[in-house]
């Protein structure tokens, strides 16, 4: 289905999604209304050719197939009530971290179709990971439309249970920061080993980028790819003995993901 979309909030994530929708042809500019209070962000959206408004007063007389809520979690309870007139005809897609579907339906009404989504920052360049969970009121046609919209920003996974969102937040939601820190650490180690800073940065970033692409496109399991790089008693084996000895890195990642998951649970209460 093609549909009309109201995008509430056009900050970095909202604008990244908007650009993906338009570039893919999933929606036409005339079919999108962006509601954003900040003038600079409205102007940026207007340059993309969509309709813009500063306040939800603009929805008077409007109909929509989908309302995308792309505001910060701490303001969603203040923002949502203004969009109650669009429910339950319109489905609502929320990308607000930690906000449960129950919270949204408490505000908009029990009969509102709601899809909860956890994106991540690589969506800004079309390389994101979006995990979604719909309530029982979301039609198959709407889910297909949402999948089309989100696929413009990367990969989409449909969860079996909403409770899995906390794990998603800890793995793919927060995960880019883990990778960025790894690049920082690898760069620092390269400089300490004698490389110039520009060369160290290039080697670290391109190595992570290339390895991630190889892992995705080769069809091989990551463990098998690791083994292919590791010659017995070679340089890689020496490094992996440090990282894998006593499950050092595995335990550290497990602790980090669990800490993020538990914090996600706390923030959702």
N, C-alpha and C positions, 0 to 999 in steps of 0.2 A: 504494500500500500504506500502511496505518497500521502503526505499529511502536512497540516499546518502546525507550526511549532512556536511556542512562546518560550524564550530563553530568559530566565530570571537571574541576573548577575552575569556580567561579561568581563570578569577579571581574567587572569592568565589561563585558568582551566576552561572557563566558559568560552573565551575567545579561541582557544586552541581547538575545542570541539566544533565551534561555529565554522572555522576555516576548513576543517576536515569535511564537514557536511557539504559545504558549498563546492569545494574542490572535487569531491566525488560525485556531485550531482544528486546526492540523496534527497536534497530539498532545493527548491529555487529561492533566491533572495526574497522575492515578494511574499513567500509563504512563511517567513520568519519575522517575528516581532521580538526585539530585544528590549528588556526593561532593566535599565542600569542608572542609578542615581548620579554617578560620577561623570561629569561632562567629558573628560578626556577619553574615558572608556566608551562612552556613547559615540563620540566622534569616530573612534577607531572602528566600531561596529558599522557605523553609517558608511564608511569607506568601502565596506564589503558589499554594500548594496541592499542591506536589510532595512526593515523599518525599525525605528527606535523610539523609546519613550523614557522619561525620567522616573515616572511613578506608576504604580499599578492602576491608577485611575484610567489608564489607556485601555484596560481590558473591557471597559464598558462597551457592550455591543459586540465584543469579539467572541469568536468561537475558536477552539483549538483541539487538535487531536492529541497533542502531547505538550505538557508543560515541563520544562527542564529546570530544576532548581539547582543553581550553581553558586550558592552563597556559602559563607563560612558557617560551620555548624553552630556557633554560639549565637547567631542571629536568626536561625531558621524559624524558631518559635515566634519571633516578631514579624517575620516576612510572610509566612504561609497564610495566615488568616485572610489576607486581602485577595487570595486566589481561590477562596472557597466557592465563589459563584461559578467557576469553571468545572467544578467537580459535581457529579461523578462522570459527566460525559467525557471529559478529558482524562487521559492517564497522566500520572506524574512520575517523572524520573528524577531521583535525587542523587546527587554526587557529594552530599554533605557527609563527611566521615563521622562514624559513630552514631548517626541518627537512625534509629530503628524505624521500620515500617509502621509499627504500632504508634509511635509518636506522630507520624505524619497523618495517619488515619484518625487519630484522636482530634486533630485540628481540622482536617478537611471532611471528615465523615467516614463512617464504616464502609460505605459502598464505593469508595474511591479506589480505582486501579492504581497500584503503586509499584514501581520498580526501583529497587535500591542498587546503586552502582558504586564501586570503588575503582576509580581510575588511578593512574600514576603520571608523574610529570613527563615521561617520554611521549605521552600522547600529544604533546605540543609539536612534535616532529613526525607524527604518524606512526610512532613505534611503541605506543603504550600498551599496557595490559589492563583491560577492564573486566572486572568480575561483577556479575549481576545476579540479583535474586528478585523475582516477581511475586507479588501476592496472588491468590487464587483468582482474583477478578481481572487480571490482565489477559486479554485475548491472544490467541496464537498470532493473529494478524498484527497486533500491536507489538508483540515480542519480536516478530520478524522485522518490523519497521525500526524498532530500537536497535536491533542487532545491526541493521544496515547503517544507521547513524553512527554507532559506536565503532563499527569495523573501519570506518574512515580514519579512526585515530589509532588503530592497532588491532591486537587480538582480543577476542571476547570469550569469556568462560561463564557458563550458567551454573550457579551453585545449587546443591541439593537441599541446603538448609541455610536459613539466614544466620544462624549462629556461626557459620563458617566465615562470615565477614571479618571477624576479629583476627583469624589466621591470615586471611587475604591481606588485611591491613598490615600485618606484621611482615609478610613476605614480599608482596609486589607493591603495596602502597608505600611502605617505608623502605623497601629494598633498594631503590635507586640511590638512596643516601649511603647505604652500605657499600655499594659499588663505587660511588664517588670517593668514599673514604679509602677504599682499597687502592684506587688510582693515586690518591694523595700519598699513601704510604709507599706504594711501589715507586713513585716519582722521587720521594725523599730518599729511599734506599738506593736508587740509581745514582742520584747526586752524590751520596756518601761513597758509592763505589767508584766515583771518578768521572761521571758524565756531566756535561754542562746542563744547566737547567732546561733550556729549550729542547735539547735532545732527550733528556730524561722524561719530560712531559710527553713528547711525541711517542717515544717507545712505550710508555705506560698506557697512554690512551689508545693507541693503535693496537697494542697487544690485547687489551681487554675487548675492544671493539671486534677485532678479527676473531678472537677465540669464541666470543658469544655468537657471532654469525656462523662460524664453523659448527658449533654445537647445535645450532638450530637447523642448519641446512644439510648437514652430512648424513643425517639419519642414524648416526651412531650414538650410543649411550655416552654421556660425559665421562664415565669411568673408563670406558674403552678408549676414548680419545686421549685421556690422561696417560693410559698405559702406552699408547702409540708414541707419545712424546718422550717417554721415560726409558732411557737405555740403562741396563744394569750397571750399577756403580758409576753412572754418569753424573753430569752436573744437575740435571733435573731431579734425579734420585736423591742427591745430597740435599737439595732444597725441600723436597717432599718429606724427607725424614724429619725435618724440623716442623713442617706444617702438620704432618699426619701422625707424628710420634705421640703416643698416648691419646690419640684422637683430639689433639690440641685444637686444631681449627674447627673440626666438627662440633666439639663441645662448646667452643666460643660462639659459633653461629647459632647453635641450638639455644644457648642462654640469651643471646640477643633477640632472636625471634620470639622466644617465650616472654621476655620482658616487654616487648612491643605488644604482643597479644594481650597480656594481662593489663597493660595500660589502656589498650583499646576498650577492653571490657569496663574498666573503671570510668572512662570518659563517656561511655554510652549509658551510664546509670542516671 
